[in-house]
């Protein structure tokens, strides 16, 4: 297991990040609206929330598939928030990789697996000979549970789980410091999901990789994450270690997400009451909230009155 030093400098520091999309002349969607968080070397930071909360947009903005509207992104000492210099862009492309949600849509159907995985190494010239390039691809295929023979096949000749393993191999062959897994398991069967998540954990122990794990399946996030950020409508409303979020959830949105997790025991499941959270009914305005620290790692976004009220409500909450 990788030990995480929370007193060290974070690998990724995000401060006041905004990503707005102009839809018409008069309307702008605020997909991400001023979020701040840190990810430390060797940890898995889970980002959870319902569809449309801004999780995937956050991941794509961090890796600079989108130009950030505002805010600061510091990655391993490099400021990657504004216009990128050639040096910073090369560093970012080598050391931050992404595993996408749809394993078929992100693999070029006209290229063989060898070409797909080797592409990043070729672009950044991270090999000295063709033989070394091939050996690097074979080594990463072996790590993700595929064989050398698979290197000569096309993506459409694989199952969904195998395609996702190819996507993981393509990201990890670069030996990146940070991997953004954007709903990387949501398109897979449950048994395959477990295999892929276990694979990611094993590779983290072996290579010391850091993950930003974006998902809406809380039970899977609980299993893989060291810390969790709960996102709603472009704001991170609560952050804490996995134990803090699951054992002492303060924000009503966090509690509503946790109450929606099905229970394997049918008797307990029958008695389970799923809470609902309506931001408008509650009269919550995220832009007026401030950060309230429960512990060094656990904090909640809200006004002083909301925070006091939610703390009282949380005392009666049981999973």
C-alpha positions in Angstrom: 0.0 0.0 0.0 1.2 3.5 -0.8 1.5 5.8 2.2 0.1 9.2 1.6 1.7 12.3 3.2 -1.0 14.9 3.6 1.6 17.4 5.0 3.5 17.4 1.7 2.9 19.6 -1.3 -0.1 18.2 -3.3 0.5 16.7 -6.7 -2.5 18.6 -8.0 -3.7 21.9 -6.5 -7.0 23.3 -7.9 -8.2 26.7 -6.7 -11.4 28.5 -7.7 -11.7 26.5 -11.0 -14.6 27.6 -13.3 -15.7 26.2 -16.6 -18.5 28.1 -18.2 -20.0 27.3 -21.6 -21.7 30.1 -23.6 -24.9 28.5 -25.1 -26.6 31.6 -26.6 -25.8 35.3 -26.5 -27.8 35.6 -23.2 -27.3 32.2 -21.6 -24.2 30.6 -20.1 -24.1 27.2 -18.5 -21.9 27.2 -15.4 -20.8 23.5 -15.5 -18.0 24.0 -12.9 -18.4 27.1 -10.8 -15.4 27.8 -8.5 -14.2 24.5 -7.0 -11.1 24.0 -5.0 -9.4 20.7 -4.0 -6.0 19.0 -3.7 -4.8 15.6 -4.7 -1.8 14.1 -3.0 0.8 11.8 -4.5 -0.2 8.1 -4.4 -3.8 8.6 -3.3 -7.1 8.0 -5.1 -9.5 11.0 -4.9 -13.1 10.0 -5.7 -15.3 12.7 -7.3 -19.0 11.7 -7.0 -22.3 13.3 -7.8 -25.4 12.8 -10.1 -25.2 13.1 -13.9 -24.8 16.7 -14.9 -23.1 17.8 -11.7 -19.9 18.8 -13.5 -17.6 15.8 -12.7 -16.5 14.9 -16.2 -16.2 18.6 -17.2 -13.8 19.0 -14.2 -11.6 16.0 -15.4 -11.5 17.3 -19.0 -10.7 20.8 -17.8 -7.8 19.6 -15.6 -6.2 17.7 -18.6 -6.8 20.8 -20.7 -9.3 19.3 -23.2 -11.2 22.4 -22.3 -9.8 25.9 -21.8 -10.6 26.9 -18.1 -12.8 29.9 -17.8 -11.1 31.0 -14.5 -9.1 29.6 -11.6 -5.7 28.1 -10.9 -4.4 24.5 -11.6 -1.0 23.7 -10.3 0.2 20.2 -11.4 3.5 19.0 -9.8 4.8 22.5 -9.6 3.7 23.5 -13.1 1.0 26.2 -13.6 -1.3 24.7 -16.3 -4.2 27.1 -15.9 -3.5 29.7 -18.5 -1.9 29.6 -21.9 0.5 26.7 -21.8 4.2 27.0 -22.8 5.6 24.2 -24.9 7.5 22.9 -21.9 4.5 22.8 -19.6 2.3 21.3 -22.3 4.8 18.5 -23.0 5.1 17.8 -19.2 1.3 17.8 -18.9 0.8 15.4 -21.8 3.4 13.0 -20.5 2.5 13.0 -16.8 -1.3 13.3 -16.8 -3.4 10.7 -18.6 -7.1 9.9 -18.9 -9.2 6.8 -19.1 -12.4 7.5 -20.8 -16.0 6.3 -20.1 -16.7 4.5 -23.4 -13.9 2.1 -24.2 -14.9 1.7 -27.8 -15.4 5.4 -28.7 -12.0 6.3 -27.5 -10.0 3.6 -29.4 -9.3 4.1 -33.1 -10.9 1.2 -34.9 -8.5 1.5 -37.8 -5.4 0.9 -35.6 -4.1 -2.3 -34.0 -3.6 -2.4 -30.2 0.1 -2.1 -30.6 -0.2 1.2 -32.5 -2.9 2.5 -30.0 -0.8 1.9 -26.9 2.5 3.0 -28.5 1.2 6.3 -29.8 2.0 8.4 -26.7 5.5 6.9 -26.5 6.1 7.7 -30.2 4.8 11.3 -29.9 7.1 12.0 -26.9 10.0 9.9 -28.2 10.2 7.8 -25.0 12.0 4.9 -26.6 15.4 4.4 -28.3 14.6 1.5 -30.7 11.6 -0.2 -32.2 12.4 -3.3 -30.1 12.3 -1.2 -26.9 9.0 0.4 -28.0 7.4 -3.1 -28.6 8.8 -4.4 -25.3 7.2 -1.5 -23.4 3.8 -2.2 -25.0 4.1 -6.0 -24.3 5.1 -5.2 -20.6 2.0 -3.0 -20.0 -0.3 -5.5 -21.8 1.0 -8.2 -19.4 0.3 -5.9 -16.4 -3.3 -5.3 -17.4 -3.9 -9.0 -18.0 -3.7 -9.2 -21.8 -1.3 -11.2 -23.8 1.2 -10.4 -26.5 -1.0 -11.9 -29.2 -3.6 -9.2 -28.5 -1.2 -6.5 -29.8 -1.9 -7.5 -33.4 -5.7 -7.3 -33.1 -8.2 -4.4 -33.6 -10.4 -2.9 -30.8 -13.6 -4.4 -32.2 -12.2 -7.9 -31.7 -12.4 -7.4 -27.9 -15.1 -7.4 -25.2 -16.0 -4.3 -23.3 -13.8 -5.2 -20.3 -10.8 -6.0 -22.5 -11.2 -2.7 -24.4 -11.2 -0.9 -21.1 -8.0 -2.7 -20.1 -6.5 -1.5 -23.4 -7.5 2.1 -22.4 -5.9 1.6 -19.0 -2.7 0.3 -20.7 -2.6 3.2 -23.1 -2.8 5.6 -20.1 -0.3 3.8 -17.9 2.4 3.0 -20.6 3.4 6.7 -20.3 4.1 6.1 -16.5 2.1 9.2 -15.6 2.0 10.8 -12.2 -1.8 11.4 -12.4 -4.5 9.3 -14.1 -8.0 10.7 -14.5 -10.5 7.8 -14.7 -13.7 9.4 -16.0 -16.6 6.9 -15.3 -14.1 4.3 -16.4 -16.2 1.3 -15.2 -19.8 2.5 -15.7 -20.2 0.9 -19.2 -19.1 -2.5 -17.9 -20.8 -5.5 -16.3 -20.6 -5.7 -12.5 -18.2 -8.6 -12.4 -15.9 -6.9 -15.0 -16.2 -3.6 -13.0 -14.7 -5.4 -9.9 -11.9 -6.8 -12.1 -11.0 -3.4 -13.6 -11.1 -1.6 -10.2 -8.9 -4.4 -8.6 -6.5 -4.0 -11.5 -6.3 -0.2 -11.0 -5.6 -0.8 -7.3 -2.9 -3.4 -8.0 -1.2 -1.1 -10.5 -1.3 1.8 -8.0 0.5 -0.3 -5.4 3.1 -1.4 -8.0 3.7 1.9 -9.8 2.6 4.5 -7.2 0.1 6.1 -9.6 -2.3 8.8 -8.4 -5.9 8.6 -9.5 -8.8 11.1 -9.8 -11.6 8.6 -9.9 -14.8 10.1 -11.3 -18.0 8.0 -10.8 -21.6 8.0 -9.6 -21.5 4.5 -8.0 -20.8 5.3 -4.4 -20.1 1.7 -3.3 -17.3 1.4 -5.9 -15.9 4.8 -4.9 -15.9 3.7 -1.2 -13.9 0.7 -2.2 -11.2 2.4 -4.2 -10.9 6.0 -2.8 -8.8 7.4 0.0 -10.7 10.7 0.0 -14.0 11.7 -1.6 -15.4 15.0 -3.0 -19.1 15.3 -3.4 -20.1 17.5 -6.3 -23.5 19.1 -7.1 -24.4 21.6 -9.8 -20.8 22.7 -10.4 -19.8 23.0 -6.7 -18.0 20.6 -4.3 -20.3 20.6 -1.4 -18.4 18.2 0.9 -15.0 16.6 1.0 -13.5 14.1 3.4 -11.8 10.8 3.8 -13.9 7.8 2.8 -14.7 7.0 6.5 -15.7 10.6 7.2 -18.1 10.8 4.2 -19.7 7.4 4.9 -19.8 7.6 8.7 -20.4 11.3 9.3 -22.0 12.9 6.2 -23.0 16.5 7.0 -24.4 18.0 3.8 -28.0 17.0 3.0 -27.0 16.2 -0.6 -24.3 13.8 0.6 -26.9 12.1 2.9 -29.4 11.8 0.0 -26.7 10.1 -2.1 -25.8 7.7 0.7 -29.4 6.8 1.4 -29.9 5.8 -2.2 -27.3 2.9 -2.0 -29.2 -0.4 -2.2 -28.6 -2.9 0.6 -27.8 -6.5 -0.1 -30.0 -7.7 2.8 -33.6 -7.8 1.5 -35.1 -7.1 5.0 -32.9 -4.1 5.5 -33.5 -3.0 1.9 -37.2 -3.1 2.4 -37.0 -0.7 5.4 -34.5 1.6 3.6 -35.8 5.2 3.2 -34.2 7.2 0.4 -33.8 10.8 1.3 -34.5 13.6 -1.3 -32.6 16.8 -1.6 -34.0 19.8 -3.4 -31.6 22.8 -3.5 -34.4 25.2 -4.4 -36.8 24.0 -1.6 -34.0 24.1 1.0 -33.2 27.6 -0.2 -29.5 26.8 -0.6 -27.3 29.1 -2.6 -23.9 27.6 -3.1 -22.3 30.9 -4.1 -23.1 32.4 -0.6 -21.6 29.4 1.3 -18.1 29.3 2.8 -15.9 26.3 3.7 -16.5 24.9 7.2 -13.8 22.5 8.5 -14.9 19.5 10.6 -11.4 18.1 10.7 -8.2 18.7 8.7 -9.6 16.6 5.8 -13.4 17.0 6.2 -15.1 20.2 5.2 -18.5 21.3 4.1 -19.7 24.2 1.9 -22.5 26.3 3.4 -23.5 29.4 5.3 -23.0 29.4 9.1 -26.8 28.9 9.7 -27.0 26.0 7.1 -23.9 24.3 8.6 -25.3 24.5 12.2 -28.7 23.1 11.0 -27.1 20.3 8.9 -24.9 19.2 11.8 -28.0 18.7 14.0 -29.8 16.8 11.2 -26.7 14.6 10.7 -26.8 13.4 14.3 -30.0 11.5 13.5 -28.8 10.1 10.2 -28.1 6.4 10.0 -27.2 4.4 7.0 
